[in-house]
């Protein structure tokens, strides 16, 4: 494992491995070794990477950005609300920082995806064990082709902006860390903490549109159809169900289809 010479506003090291089982697994090892708040582990390849609900997540070696950041808090009440969504917002802003041509085109799809147009380009997974939080992020940066079953739903930054720099994935990592620190890591910037919902709703995928939502566990057979109206204070998805006038909050669950 080597240390990358990258700027991390959390003031912690950024480690890199060529191949890992998952960056989540290694982040837990690093936490057990008392690595500090904001420590990052990234890798060229994950052998058992996973996404939400246990879905597999695999990419071409060295083409994309895969990392986990470990965050330490004094107690559960100190953990910022809606960390996954706020990380998604940070990723959106960082992608636009790196590729200004995409400004206004990158969105957060509730609860844990980042989209360009109708294609998923990033996924986020957050887990906690007590006072330590692990945020895993996978961004399709320079991969140009995907398996057939994913081709219509998954994309990459390079497909939208072909002239990315050679070191785009690590450049993007620096920008994500900067934006994430601005969202959750800077206690002196109270405005960020207070206004995250407004900023997120400006980039919320399908906001104001008709959606189908499956509340609770997948396969429950329940479907709510209505207008996606926003995000609640705890990161809940707000929907005005068809035939109703008032919005209702839903979590957990998943948006169906695109």
C-alpha positions in Angstrom: 0.0 0.0 0.0 1.4 3.4 -1.0 0.5 6.9 0.0 -0.7 9.2 -2.8 0.6 12.8 -3.0 -2.9 14.2 -3.2 -4.5 17.2 -1.4 -6.9 16.0 1.3 -8.6 18.9 3.2 -9.5 16.5 6.0 -5.8 16.4 6.8 -5.5 12.7 6.6 -3.5 10.3 4.2 -4.8 9.0 0.9 -3.7 5.4 0.4 -3.7 3.4 -2.8 -3.6 -0.3 -3.6 -3.6 -2.0 -7.0 -6.1 -4.7 -6.1 -8.3 -5.1 -3.0 -11.3 -7.3 -2.1 -13.0 -3.9 -1.6 -12.0 -0.5 -0.4 -14.6 -0.9 2.3 -12.8 -3.9 3.7 -9.4 -2.2 3.8 -11.0 1.0 5.3 -12.1 -1.1 8.2 -8.6 -2.5 8.7 -7.2 1.1 8.6 -9.8 2.1 11.2 -8.6 -0.7 13.4 -5.1 0.7 13.1 -6.3 4.1 14.4 -6.0 5.9 11.1 -7.5 9.4 11.5 -10.8 11.0 10.5 -10.8 11.6 6.7 -8.4 8.7 5.8 -9.0 7.5 2.2 -8.2 4.2 0.5 -8.5 3.9 -3.3 -7.7 1.1 -5.6 -7.3 0.2 -9.3 -9.5 -2.9 -8.9 -12.0 -4.4 -6.5 -12.5 -8.1 -6.5 -15.8 -8.0 -4.5 -17.0 -4.5 -4.8 -20.6 -4.0 -3.9 -23.3 -1.4 -4.1 -26.7 -0.8 -2.4 -28.7 -3.9 -1.4 -25.7 -6.1 -2.0 -25.5 -5.6 -5.7 -22.1 -6.3 -7.3 -20.0 -3.4 -8.6 -17.1 -4.1 -11.0 -15.2 -1.9 -13.4 -12.2 -2.1 -15.7 -8.9 -2.0 -13.9 -7.4 1.5 -13.6 -10.1 3.2 -15.6 -12.4 4.4 -12.8 -12.3 5.9 -9.3 -13.1 3.6 -6.4 -12.4 4.8 -2.9 -13.7 4.7 0.7 -13.3 7.5 3.2 -13.5 6.7 6.9 -15.0 9.4 9.2 -14.9 9.4 13.0 -17.4 11.1 15.2 -17.8 11.5 19.0 -21.2 9.8 19.0 -24.1 8.9 16.8 -25.7 12.3 17.2 -22.7 14.0 15.8 -22.9 12.2 12.4 -24.3 14.6 9.8 -27.7 13.8 8.4 -28.2 12.3 4.9 -24.5 11.5 4.4 -25.1 9.5 1.3 -27.1 12.2 -0.4 -24.7 14.9 0.6 -21.8 12.8 -0.7 -23.7 12.6 -4.0 -24.0 16.3 -4.1 -20.2 16.6 -3.5 -19.6 14.2 -6.4 -21.9 16.2 -8.7 -20.1 19.4 -7.9 -16.7 17.8 -8.3 -17.5 16.3 -11.7 -18.5 19.7 -12.9 -15.4 21.2 -11.3 -13.3 18.8 -13.4 -15.4 19.0 -16.5 -17.1 22.4 -16.7 -18.9 21.4 -19.9 -21.2 19.3 -17.7 -22.3 22.1 -15.5 -26.0 21.7 -14.7 -26.1 18.2 -16.3 -25.0 16.1 -13.3 -27.7 15.1 -10.8 -28.3 13.0 -7.7 -30.7 10.2 -8.0 -32.2 9.3 -4.6 -30.9 7.5 -2.6 -27.3 6.9 -3.7 -26.6 7.4 -7.5 -25.2 10.2 -9.6 -26.5 10.6 -13.1 -25.5 12.3 -16.3 -28.6 12.5 -18.4 -30.3 9.1 -17.9 -27.1 7.2 -17.2 -25.7 6.3 -13.9 -22.1 7.3 -13.6 -21.5 6.9 -9.8 -22.8 5.0 -6.9 -22.4 5.6 -3.1 -22.6 3.3 -0.2 -22.5 4.4 3.4 -22.1 2.1 6.4 -21.4 2.7 10.1 -20.2 0.6 13.0 -20.8 2.7 16.1 -19.0 6.1 15.8 -17.0 5.3 12.6 -18.6 5.9 9.2 -17.4 4.5 5.9 -18.5 6.1 2.7 -17.7 4.1 -0.4 -17.8 5.9 -3.8 -17.4 4.4 -7.3 -17.3 6.7 -10.3 -17.1 5.6 -13.9 -14.4 8.0 -15.2 -12.6 6.6 -18.2 -14.4 3.3 -19.0 -15.9 3.5 -22.5 -17.8 0.2 -22.7 -20.0 -1.7 -20.4 -21.6 -5.2 -20.4 -24.7 -5.4 -22.5 -27.2 -5.6 -19.7 -25.9 -2.3 -18.3 -25.2 -0.4 -21.5 -28.4 1.5 -21.7 -28.4 2.5 -18.0 -24.7 3.0 -17.1 -22.3 5.5 -18.5 -19.1 7.3 -17.7 -17.7 10.8 -17.6 -15.4 10.2 -20.6 -18.4 9.3 -22.8 -19.8 12.8 -22.1 -16.5 14.6 -22.2 -14.0 12.7 -24.4 -11.0 15.0 -23.7 -10.5 14.1 -20.1 -6.9 14.5 -18.8 -4.7 11.4 -18.3 -4.9 11.6 -14.5 -8.6 12.3 -14.4 -9.6 9.8 -11.7 -7.1 11.2 -9.2 -7.9 14.8 -10.2 -11.5 14.0 -9.5 -10.7 12.4 -6.2 -9.1 15.6 -5.0 -12.1 17.6 -6.1 -14.5 15.2 -4.4 -12.6 15.5 -1.2 -12.6 19.2 -1.4 -16.4 19.4 -2.1 -17.1 16.7 0.6 -15.2 18.7 3.2 -17.2 21.7 2.2 -20.4 19.8 2.7 -19.8 17.9 5.9 -16.3 18.5 7.2 -15.9 22.2 7.8 -17.5 23.1 11.2 -16.9 26.8 10.5 -19.1 26.9 7.5 -22.6 26.6 9.1 -24.3 27.7 5.9 -23.4 24.5 4.1 -24.9 22.4 6.9 -28.1 24.4 6.9 -28.6 24.7 3.1 -27.7 21.3 1.8 -31.3 20.4 1.1 -31.8 23.5 -1.1 -28.6 22.8 -3.0 -29.4 19.1 -3.4 -33.0 19.7 -4.6 -31.6 21.9 -7.4 -29.8 18.8 -8.6 -32.3 16.2 -7.7 -33.0 13.7 -10.5 -36.7 13.6 -11.6 -37.7 16.5 -9.3 -41.1 17.8 -10.3 -41.7 14.7 -12.5 -44.0 11.7 -12.3 -42.2 8.7 -10.7 -42.9 5.2 -9.6 -41.4 4.4 -6.1 -41.1 1.1 -4.4 -41.2 1.7 -0.6 -39.5 -0.6 1.8 -37.7 -3.8 0.8 -37.4 -4.8 -2.9 -40.0 -7.3 -3.9 -42.6 -6.0 -1.4 -45.1 -5.6 -4.2 -45.9 -2.0 -3.2 -45.7 0.8 -5.7 -46.3 4.5 -5.1 -46.9 6.7 -8.1 -46.8 10.5 -8.0 -44.8 13.6 -8.3 -41.3 13.7 -6.8 -41.4 17.0 -4.8 -38.1 17.1 -2.8 -36.0 15.9 0.0 -36.9 15.8 3.7 -34.7 17.0 6.6 -33.4 13.5 7.2 -32.9 12.7 3.5 -36.3 11.1 3.0 -37.8 11.3 -0.5 -40.8 13.5 -0.7 -43.6 12.4 -3.1 -47.1 13.7 -3.7 -48.9 10.5 -4.5 -51.3 10.5 -7.4 -54.7 11.7 -6.3 -53.4 13.4 -3.2 -52.6 17.0 -2.5 -49.9 16.7 0.2 -46.5 15.3 0.0 -45.5 12.2 2.0 -42.0 11.2 3.1 -40.6 7.8 2.1 -37.5 5.9 3.3 -36.2 3.3 2.6 -37.1 2.4 -0.9 -36.1 2.8 -4.5 -37.1 4.8 -7.6 -38.2 2.4 -10.3 -36.7 2.4 -13.8 -35.0 5.5 -15.0 
